[in-house]
Amino acid sequence: MKLRILPTLIVAACAALPLAAHAGGNLPPVLTQGGVEYLSGGIGDGQSAAIKEASPHWPLTLLFAVRSGKSADYLANVHVQVQDGHHRVVLETTASGPYLLARLAPGAYKIDATVAGKTLVRSVKVAAGQPARAVFVWPEGTDDSGS
């Protein structure tokens, strides 16, 4: 009986490989800062879809947008600073797209996100096996040009 199950599992695993390779091929590179792995991006439909697909496998997902009438537009060039519960900066970077994924240890974090001189702050709690998410939406008229 094991011989019947094993080939079925192999076929199922091989069938999933092209999907995983496709999504992984569209992901921006994973970077490391101070022991924290992260990636940012989401410009274009392919990369945005790949990041959305990958986000449940990362402890923290951040999303950046600016109000535009009754909707919101994605935002890039956001300065991000993540502090742990001891007020130590564990990650400081500029997001190259509307998404930032980070592999943080379980714990409480304060996140400052700044664009055009306007800072929004969120607190998140990262728990093992339970991805956390924070959304930052700036008021209309805020843009990433610094004006």
Beta strands, then each sheet from edge to edge (+ up, - down):
strand 1: 31-33
strand 2: 36-41
strand 3: 60-68
strand 4: 71-74
strand 5: 78-84
strand 6: 89-95
strand 7: 99-103
strand 8: 107-115
strand 9: 118-126
strand 10: 132-138
sheet 1: 1+ 2- 7+ 3- 4+
sheet 2: 1+ 2- 7+ 3- 10-
sheet 3: 6+ 5- 8+ 9-
end
